[in-house]
Each structure stands twice: as C-alpha cells, then as structure tokens.
Amino acid sequence: MTVGPQEAEVVRVRRLPGVWRALLIAAAAATIFLCVNQQFVLRFFVGFTPLNTEYYYGLVLVMLPFVFVIFPGSARAPLDRVAWVDAALFALTAATAAYLMLHIRKAAELGWEFSGAPAGVVWAGYAMWALLMEALRRTGGWGLVLSVLPFSLYPVFAGADWLGPLKGTESTFAQASAYHMLSVESLLGIPLQAFAETVIGFLVFGTALMMTGAGKFFINLAFALCGTFRGGAAKVCIFASGLLGMMSGSVVSNVLTAGTMTIPVMKKTGFRASYAGAIEACASTGAVLAPPVMGATAFVMAQFLNVSYAEVALAAAIPAFLYYFGLFMQVDAYAARHGLQGLARAELPRLADTLREGWYYIFVIVLLVFMMLVMKRESHAPFYATLLLLALNQAFNRERWTWATVARFLEVNGRTFAELVGILAGCGLLIGAFSLTGVVSSLANDLLRIAGNNALLLLAMTALTSLVLGLGLTTTACYIFLAVLVGPALEKVGLNKMAVHMFVFYWGMLSAITPPVAIASFAAAGIAGAPPMKTGWESMRVGSIIYFLPFFFVLNPAFVLQGPWLEALYLTLTAGLGAVFICGGMQGYQLGVGDLRRAGALEWPLRCAYMVGGVVLATPGGGIMLLSNAEMELLGAAILVPAAAAGALLVRRARAA
C-alpha cells in the first residue's frame, strides 16, 4: 500500500544518491524490525522491554529525519543531491528524537507531560514542534501546516474570552510543549499509534504484492472476465482498479498503475478521452474505500473508534460495493447509449492462463482475510501474508526476487514510511491540543445549538466543511480534524458512531475527484491526454453516487453493518435498484426502457424523474427521517413506475416508427 502524492498537492520528491539511499534502506529495515519485534513480542532487546511510547519514538527517530532529505524544501532545491540545509535538518531531527526517546520512560514515571518537565526536555519539545511543522509543509503543503499549526498553539491562548465556544483550559508554552511531545494524546497519539500498530504491516504487504507482479495479474484477470461485455474496456477499468485498490490503498498510484493500460484501450474502443480519464479516476478513488486493505485513514479510524481494523473493513464493505456497482451501471448505460461494443475475445488473455500464472495471489489474499476476520490477528496477518507471498513468488514466478529487488522493496517502503510519519505525527498535535484544553465536549454542545439539534442540518454542515477542508488537506488530516471537532456533536444527536466516522471519512476524500483539486482526475487526464478540469467535472458526474452514499449509511447504520444483517441485505438491494435508475437518468439510457433520446421532448423530464425516484428509493427511511423504509419505497415507486412505463412506451413507439 503506497500513499503516492498527497491529495492536497503534488510534492517534489528527491531520488536519494549513494550513502543516503543506503541509509534509507537501513532505516526501512529497522522500522520493519522494530514493528515485528513489538507486535510479535520477540524480545530481541535482551534484558530490555521497550515501552509503547519508546517504540513510537523509535519509529520517529528512524523515519522522520528522512522527510527532510526525500522532500526538498523549495522548488529551487536540487533533486539530484541532498542540500546542506536538508542534511542539517536530518541531523537535528535525529538528535532531538533520540533525546526525547531517552527521556520518555522517566517522563511516564513522573508525569512530566502534565508538570515538572525539565528545561532540556521542554526545549527539545520546542525544536521537535518546529521540525514537525516543516515536515508537514514538505509532505502535505502549506494548507496542512496552516490548519495544524494554529491549533497546536491553541492551548497557549485557550483561556481568551474572544474565543467564545472554543474557550478552554489555558496552558503555558512549556506545558504545551511537554504535553505535545510526551503524552500519548498528541505526537504519540492516535495517528502515530495506528501507523505503529497496523499500518506498517499492510504497507509492507501492499508493496510486496505490487512488486511481485500482482498489478499485471489483476488487470489480466479483469480483461479476461469483463473484456467482452458492452463497453468492456471501461468495465475492465472498474474491475481492475477495484482489485488493485483493494490491495494498494492509494488513489494516485492506482491511477498511474492501472490507467496506463486501461485508458488507451477505452479510447481505442470509442470512449472520449475525458470520459475515459474520469472512469479511471473514479474507479481508483475506491482504493481508499474498499477492504481488505484500505488507505491509512481507515487504520486511524479504527484507533479513534477503539475497535479492530477488521470491524472498520467490514463496515466499509457494503458502501464500497454500492459505489462500484454505481460506476458499473454508469458505464453500462453510457456504452449502451453510444453503441460501444466489447473487445474481441481473441484480443484478451485467457482466464485459465491468467489463473494458472497468478493463482497464488488469490491464495495469499484469502489467508490475509482469514487471519483478519476469523483469527482476529490483524496486526500479524499482513506479515504472514507477505512471507507466504514471497515464498510462493520464489517458487512459481519466473521473475524471482534478487538482493537488488529487496533493496528496492525497502527503499519504496522507506519513502512511504517517512511520508506517513511526517504527516501522522504532525497531525497528532491537533488531537493533543483539544485533549489538553478539554474543549471538545463543550464545542459539541455549541454545534448542536447552532444546528438547532437538527441532525440533517448538522450532517449538511459537516459534509460541506469536509469537502472544503478536503480541498486543502490530505484525507487523513481532514478526517482527524473533523473526527475531533464534529464527530462528538453528530454522536450526541443519536447517530451511530461508526456511521458518523465513515461519513466524515467519505466526505474528506471526495476532493480526489472534485475540482478544483481533483488530483486523481488530473492524474488520469494526463494519461488520457484530456483537459484536466473537464475530466474533473466528468469524474463528479460518473462518480456521483459517492455524494449520496455517506448520507445513506448515517441515516441507517445497517449499511455499515451496525444492525441486523437481513436489514443490511434488504437496504443494499433497494439502494442498488435506486442506483440503476440514478445512473440511467444521468446517462440517458435506462435499463429495461432503452435510449431516452427516442422519447423526444420528454427525454429530460423522464431522466429527471428517474434520478429523483432513484434517490428516493435508495434513501433509507426511519430514524431521523420523517418517513419509514416502506413509505420511502412507496414514494419512489410512485415516481418510477409511471415514468418507466411512459419511457418504455415512447421508446417502443419510436423504434416502430
């Protein structure tokens, strides 16, 4: 699982020369070693058992310094060598992290995070504070720094009257520094804990999967299964990008991996360039939504909710299925309207050959899922799956790993580790600030008062805020920000906790396909040779179901498996049927009715009726809704049945004429 460029902006990355590359490879190996030692309780450090906080600081010590040598500080900085300023920041970060790590055990014994921290620790905290802000700037851009820095300083002036609802317990700079650097609520808080406990293993597994050729296997499998269908090239794109995304957890790298193969084929079979790019962008966006391996944000969510990652992955299953089903129906309707055929069977790989060459990938994924869901060993599962994958690769793959491959594997992981540590450790300060001031509960009450205790209004406010923040922040940072600030208010309205956090997560990542940022759309547009903004707007249209889905599972948490499974199945079926009508109305070809251009002047009224009726049918009733499930379905049927009958009659008459 690689993170690729951040959602907020594309960052410049330096390819490390000589000694620096060797250091990065060694640091990546040390990170994996520390994680394995801690997770499997191997006790490699004879006579010494590290505290969790010492382990977390060990990861910071090993990986954070590399942010300054991998990510240049300015557009003018050289990319072929490490500037002296970056080398100095590397050394300063390593020294500061080592100093704090050596004092963290005594800090835990004496409670230094609250009072009494010695001056040396406080000043080291100031240095680490500044270094974290610079690491955030280099990995996530100025938008991330300007969001986190004011809130990290917030405890120092939290007692000011002008803050109104944000007024809280005030601290001195020294107290804030000690709390940020020594407590398990800030730098060492939920984001870094998620990285240390589960993310490392899944990153290693995802990288190994891609470097053993799984990308080619999944794409060939998609071509073999879907290539001959109507609009087959686009359906291959959805299937292949979905399979890749389930393993990689990265939107942009998914576009760049699958898109180079699927977009040219889509264009060749009649899809216009911008639409081909939009399909790939939307299909790849599902990478952070689809289990079993979701993006880093899902692991942070599990820490926030204090549940296993397996629970989060299961909760994400139905929304991910509905999202990809919606994409599939959009493509099918578009292909039918424009008469786009599938690919010739002779041009496609044979399913038997594909499975014979890559059967072991499926075996490894089954092991991963079994260990996560049945054995409940989610922190161990990716390591066992990786070992099995590498053993099978060496036994059955013609392209076996060499020591050079191992070095490249460690280098790729090292870059990803460094980027994530820089972002997650910095974002942890945001959580620490609100924890230190104790303002979260009072803020939730104020938000409820502003919304008049209206859950739907509060959800709309949250969705809009998430979308705006997502334009300038990474998905993880946006999620953390709103999970701390808005999550408690939504829970106080009576909404399900898992559904609330999934709602925030979905809306925070929508910037990947929503202009003006739309980094997934822009990456796909570059491959397709299409205008970036046009591809972005096409992406919003193709992936439109994703703007409705978060409301569905907040209105009824059975969508995220927080209710009876029979109800979840029933709601999935009605939502899927609603999606068929939504997609038919948007694309102008309704399944079972035909090409709506044949309806003449009534084309657009019918399309609008299908879209509105589809939304009503898919939306669950009960809870905070005024109508029950049955009443919502009856209302949807009252709109759709006459519209479908009229459309079928008009289309049939036009054909006869």
Solvent accessible surface area in square Angstrom, and as a share of the most:
residue,aa,sasa,rsa
1,M,3,0.02
2,T,34,0.20
3,V,32,0.18
4,G,25,0.24
5,P,37,0.23
6,Q,10,0.05
7,E,32,0.14
8,A,20,0.15
9,E,80,0.36
10,V,105,0.60
11,V,24,0.14
12,R,89,0.32
13,V,70,0.40
14,R,0,0.00
15,R,178,0.65
16,L,5,0.03
17,P,51,0.32
18,G,62,0.59
19,V,114,0.65
20,W,54,0.19
21,R,83,0.30
22,A,59,0.46
23,L,75,0.37
24,L,0,0.00
25,I,29,0.14
26,A,58,0.45
27,A,10,0.08
28,A,0,0.00
29,A,41,0.32
30,A,37,0.28
31,T,0,0.00
32,I,29,0.15
33,F,81,0.34
34,L,32,0.16
35,C,1,0.00
36,V,37,0.21
37,N,7,0.03
38,Q,39,0.17
39,Q,25,0.11
40,F,48,0.20
41,V,97,0.56
42,L,81,0.41
43,R,150,0.55
44,F,114,0.47
45,F,74,0.31
46,V,143,0.82
47,G,87,0.84
48,F,95,0.40
49,T,83,0.48
50,P,25,0.16
51,L,65,0.32
52,N,84,0.43
53,T,17,0.10
54,E,21,0.09
55,Y,7,0.03
56,Y,11,0.04
57,Y,0,0.00
58,G,7,0.06
59,L,0,0.00
60,V,0,0.00
61,L,44,0.22
62,V,29,0.17
63,M,0,0.00
64,L,0,0.00
65,P,2,0.01
66,F,8,0.03
67,V,0,0.00
68,F,0,0.00
69,V,0,0.00
70,I,0,0.00
71,F,6,0.03
72,P,14,0.09
73,G,17,0.16
74,S,50,0.32
75,A,82,0.64
76,R,215,0.79
77,A,16,0.13
78,P,35,0.22
79,L,72,0.36
80,D,109,0.56
81,R,142,0.52
82,V,22,0.12
83,A,19,0.15
84,W,201,0.71
85,V,68,0.39
86,D,5,0.03
87,A,32,0.25
88,A,52,0.40
89,L,38,0.19
90,F,35,0.14
91,A,60,0.47
92,L,87,0.43
93,T,0,0.00
94,A,26,0.20
95,A,62,0.48
96,T,10,0.06
97,A,0,0.00
98,A,30,0.23
99,Y,80,0.31
100,L,0,0.00
101,M,46,0.21
102,L,137,0.68
103,H,49,0.22
104,I,2,0.01
105,R,79,0.29
106,K,109,0.46
107,A,1,0.01
108,A,63,0.49
109,E,124,0.56
110,L,105,0.52
111,G,23,0.22
112,W,23,0.08
113,E,32,0.15
114,F,132,0.55
115,S,77,0.50
116,G,66,0.64
117,A,21,0.16
118,P,55,0.34
119,A,70,0.55
120,G,37,0.36
121,V,2,0.01
122,V,14,0.08
123,W,171,0.60
124,A,14,0.11
125,G,0,0.00
126,Y,58,0.22
127,A,34,0.26
128,M,0,0.00
129,W,15,0.05
130,A,66,0.51
131,L,8,0.04
132,L,0,0.00
133,M,17,0.08
134,E,39,0.18
135,A,0,0.00
136,L,0,0.00
137,R,53,0.19
138,R,17,0.06
139,T,0,0.00
140,G,0,0.00
141,G,3,0.02
142,W,148,0.52
143,G,31,0.30
144,L,0,0.00
145,V,7,0.04
146,L,116,0.58
147,S,21,0.13
148,V,2,0.01
149,L,59,0.30
150,P,63,0.40
151,F,46,0.19
152,S,0,0.00
153,L,53,0.27
154,Y,9,0.03
155,P,0,0.00
156,V,30,0.17
157,F,78,0.33
158,A,0,0.00
159,G,25,0.24
160,A,23,0.18
161,D,113,0.59
162,W,190,0.67
163,L,24,0.12
164,G,41,0.40
165,P,69,0.43
166,L,48,0.24
167,K,94,0.40
168,G,22,0.21
169,T,86,0.50
170,E,96,0.43
171,S,13,0.08
172,T,78,0.45
173,F,108,0.45
174,A,42,0.33
175,Q,78,0.35
176,A,0,0.00
177,S,0,0.00
178,A,4,0.03
179,Y,10,0.04
180,H,0,0.00
181,M,1,0.00
182,L,7,0.04
183,S,5,0.03
184,V,71,0.41
185,E,73,0.33
186,S,0,0.00
187,L,0,0.00
188,L,0,0.00
189,G,0,0.00
190,I,39,0.20
191,P,0,0.00
192,L,0,0.00
193,Q,30,0.13
194,A,0,0.00
195,F,0,0.00
196,A,0,0.00
197,E,42,0.19
198,T,14,0.08
199,V,0,0.00
200,I,0,0.00
201,G,2,0.02
202,F,0,0.00
203,L,0,0.00
204,V,7,0.04
205,F,0,0.00
206,G,0,0.00
207,T,4,0.02
208,A,0,0.00
209,L,0,0.00
210,M,55,0.25
211,M,48,0.21
212,T,5,0.03
213,G,33,0.32
214,A,0,0.00
215,G,9,0.08
216,K,134,0.57
217,F,11,0.05
218,F,5,0.02
219,I,3,0.01
220,N,31,0.16
221,L,18,0.09
222,A,0,0.00
223,F,19,0.08
224,A,4,0.03
225,L,71,0.35
226,C,11,0.07
227,G,0,0.00
228,T,53,0.31
229,F,94,0.39
230,R,89,0.33
231,G,1,0.01
232,G,0,0.00
233,A,2,0.02
234,A,0,0.00
235,K,7,0.03
236,V,0,0.00
237,C,0,0.00
238,I,8,0.04
239,F,71,0.30
240,A,0,0.00
241,S,0,0.00
242,G,7,0.07
243,L,35,0.17
244,L,1,0.01
245,G,0,0.00
246,M,61,0.27
247,M,3,0.01
248,S,7,0.05
249,G,7,0.06
250,S,3,0.02
251,V,13,0.07
252,V,8,0.05
253,S,26,0.17
254,N,2,0.01
255,V,0,0.00
256,L,89,0.44
257,T,57,0.33
258,A,0,0.00
259,G,0,0.00
260,T,76,0.44
261,M,84,0.37
262,T,0,0.00
263,I,1,0.00
264,P,66,0.42
265,V,35,0.20
266,M,0,0.00
267,K,85,0.36
268,K,159,0.68
269,T,33,0.19
270,G,47,0.45
271,F,6,0.02
272,R,94,0.34
273,A,27,0.21
274,S,4,0.03
275,Y,0,0.00
276,A,0,0.00
277,G,0,0.00
278,A,0,0.00
279,I,1,0.00
280,E,0,0.00
281,A,0,0.00
282,C,0,0.00
283,A,0,0.00
284,S,0,0.00
285,T,0,0.00
286,G,0,0.00
287,A,0,0.00
288,V,15,0.09
289,L,1,0.00
290,A,5,0.04
291,P,24,0.15
292,P,13,0.08
293,V,0,0.00
294,M,0,0.00
295,G,4,0.04
296,A,10,0.08
297,T,6,0.03
298,A,0,0.00
299,F,1,0.00
300,V,0,0.00
301,M,0,0.00
302,A,7,0.05
303,Q,54,0.24
304,F,36,0.15
305,L,16,0.08
306,N,137,0.70
307,V,47,0.27
308,S,41,0.26
309,Y,1,0.00
310,A,3,0.02
311,E,83,0.37
312,V,0,0.00
313,A,5,0.04
314,L,75,0.37
315,A,1,0.01
316,A,0,0.00
317,A,39,0.30
318,I,26,0.13
319,P,1,0.01
320,A,6,0.05
321,F,114,0.47
322,L,1,0.01
323,Y,0,0.00
324,Y,34,0.13
325,F,57,0.24
326,G,0,0.00
327,L,1,0.01
328,F,64,0.27
329,M,22,0.10
330,Q,3,0.01
331,V,0,0.00
332,D,15,0.08
333,A,7,0.05
334,Y,10,0.04
335,A,0,0.00
336,A,19,0.15
337,R,38,0.14
338,H,86,0.39
339,G,48,0.46
340,L,19,0.10
341,Q,129,0.57
342,G,25,0.24
343,L,21,0.10
344,A,53,0.41
345,R,122,0.45
346,A,103,0.80
347,E,116,0.52
348,L,15,0.08
349,P,43,0.27
350,R,145,0.53
351,L,70,0.35
352,A,51,0.39
353,D,41,0.21
354,T,8,0.04
355,L,63,0.31
356,R,155,0.57
357,E,106,0.47
358,G,1,0.01
359,W,100,0.35
360,Y,4,0.01
361,Y,6,0.02
362,I,72,0.37
363,F,113,0.47
364,V,0,0.00
365,I,28,0.14
366,V,91,0.52
367,L,50,0.25
368,L,0,0.00
369,V,48,0.28
370,F,98,0.41
371,M,9,0.04
372,M,3,0.01
373,L,54,0.27
374,V,94,0.54
375,M,88,0.39
376,K,137,0.58
377,R,96,0.35
378,E,29,0.13
379,S,26,0.17
380,H,25,0.11
381,A,0,0.00
382,P,1,0.00
383,F,17,0.07
384,Y,92,0.35
385,A,0,0.00
386,T,8,0.05
387,L,119,0.59
388,L,48,0.24
389,L,0,0.00
390,L,44,0.22
391,A,59,0.46
392,L,25,0.12
393,N,0,0.00
394,Q,73,0.32
395,A,60,0.46
396,F,114,0.47
397,N,27,0.14
398,R,204,0.75
399,E,142,0.64
400,R,130,0.47
401,W,29,0.10
402,T,82,0.47
403,W,216,0.76
404,A,68,0.53
405,T,15,0.09
406,V,45,0.26
407,A,24,0.19
408,R,119,0.44
409,F,15,0.06
410,L,25,0.13
411,E,10,0.04
412,V,49,0.28
413,N,0,0.00
414,G,0,0.00
415,R,41,0.15
416,T,9,0.05
417,F,0,0.00
418,A,0,0.00
419,E,12,0.05
420,L,6,0.03
421,V,0,0.00
422,G,0,0.00
423,I,3,0.01
424,L,0,0.00
425,A,0,0.00
426,G,0,0.00
427,C,1,0.00
428,G,0,0.00
429,L,0,0.00
430,L,4,0.02
431,I,15,0.08
432,G,0,0.00
433,A,0,0.00
434,F,2,0.01
435,S,49,0.31
436,L,37,0.18
437,T,3,0.02
438,G,55,0.52
439,V,2,0.01
440,V,35,0.20
441,S,69,0.45
442,S,47,0.31
443,L,17,0.08
444,A,0,0.00
445,N,73,0.37
446,D,17,0.09
447,L,30,0.15
448,L,19,0.09
449,R,165,0.60
450,I,118,0.60
451,A,3,0.03
452,G,56,0.54
453,N,110,0.57
454,N,76,0.39
455,A,8,0.06
456,L,79,0.40
457,L,86,0.43
458,L,2,0.01
459,L,0,0.00
460,A,49,0.38
461,M,59,0.27
462,T,2,0.01
463,A,6,0.04
464,L,118,0.59
465,T,56,0.33
466,S,0,0.00
467,L,37,0.18
468,V,89,0.51
469,L,35,0.17
470,G,0,0.00
471,L,50,0.25
472,G,29,0.28
473,L,5,0.02
474,T,2,0.01
475,T,7,0.04
476,T,13,0.07
477,A,4,0.03
478,C,0,0.00
479,Y,0,0.00
480,I,1,0.00
481,F,21,0.09
482,L,1,0.01
483,A,5,0.04
484,V,11,0.07
485,L,20,0.10
486,V,15,0.09
487,G,0,0.00
488,P,32,0.20
489,A,0,0.00
490,L,0,0.00
491,E,55,0.25
492,K,104,0.44
493,V,38,0.22
494,G,64,0.61
495,L,17,0.08
496,N,45,0.23
497,K,98,0.42
498,M,11,0.05
499,A,0,0.00
500,V,0,0.00
501,H,7,0.03
502,M,0,0.00
503,F,0,0.00
504,V,1,0.00
505,F,0,0.00
506,Y,0,0.00
507,W,21,0.08
508,G,1,0.01
509,M,3,0.01
510,L,0,0.00
511,S,1,0.01
512,A,2,0.01
513,I,0,0.00
514,T,9,0.05
515,P,10,0.06
516,P,90,0.57
517,V,26,0.15
518,A,0,0.00
519,I,11,0.06
520,A,0,0.00
521,S,0,0.00
522,F,63,0.26
523,A,23,0.18
524,A,0,0.00
525,A,1,0.01
526,G,64,0.62
527,I,49,0.25
528,A,1,0.01
529,G,69,0.66
530,A,11,0.08
531,P,77,0.49
532,P,70,0.44
533,M,83,0.37
534,K,101,0.43
535,T,0,0.00
536,G,0,0.00
537,W,142,0.50
538,E,15,0.07
539,S,0,0.00
540,M,55,0.24
541,R,86,0.31
542,V,0,0.00
543,G,0,0.00
544,S,13,0.08
545,I,9,0.05
546,I,0,0.00
547,Y,37,0.14
548,F,66,0.28
549,L,1,0.01
550,P,0,0.00
551,F,53,0.22
552,F,7,0.03
553,F,1,0.00
554,V,3,0.02
555,L,17,0.08
556,N,16,0.08
557,P,36,0.23
558,A,1,0.01
559,F,1,0.01
560,V,0,0.00
561,L,66,0.33
562,Q,73,0.32
563,G,36,0.35
564,P,89,0.56
565,W,175,0.61
566,L,112,0.56
567,E,56,0.25
568,A,2,0.01
569,L,91,0.45
570,Y,101,0.38
571,L,3,0.01
572,T,17,0.10
573,L,116,0.58
574,T,19,0.11
575,A,3,0.03
576,G,9,0.09
577,L,92,0.46
578,G,0,0.00
579,A,1,0.01
580,V,20,0.12
581,F,32,0.13
582,I,5,0.03
583,C,3,0.02
584,G,2,0.02
585,G,0,0.00
586,M,33,0.15
587,Q,4,0.02
588,G,0,0.00
589,Y,37,0.14
590,Q,1,0.00
591,L,94,0.47
592,G,79,0.76
593,V,15,0.09
594,G,3,0.03
595,D,21,0.11
596,L,0,0.00
597,R,120,0.44
598,R,112,0.41
599,A,8,0.07
600,G,48,0.46
601,A,103,0.79
602,L,89,0.44
603,E,24,0.11
604,W,140,0.49
605,P,73,0.46
606,L,14,0.07
607,R,11,0.04
608,C,63,0.38
609,A,25,0.19
610,Y,0,0.00
611,M,48,0.21
612,V,84,0.48
613,G,0,0.00
614,G,0,0.00
615,V,43,0.25
616,V,23,0.13
617,L,17,0.08
618,A,3,0.02
619,T,16,0.10
620,P,3,0.02
621,G,4,0.04
622,G,27,0.26
623,G,78,0.75
624,I,57,0.29
625,M,43,0.19
626,L,180,0.89
627,L,66,0.33
628,S,47,0.30
629,N,38,0.20
630,A,59,0.46
631,E,82,0.37
632,M,14,0.06
633,E,32,0.15
634,L,126,0.63
635,L,79,0.40
636,G,0,0.00
637,A,39,0.31
638,A,66,0.51
639,I,48,0.25
640,L,8,0.04
641,V,99,0.57
642,P,75,0.47
643,A,10,0.07
644,A,25,0.20
645,A,61,0.47
646,A,40,0.31
647,G,0,0.00
648,A,22,0.17
649,L,80,0.40
650,L,45,0.22
651,V,1,0.00
652,R,147,0.54
653,R,153,0.56
654,A,35,0.27
655,R,136,0.50
656,A,91,0.71
657,A,122,0.95
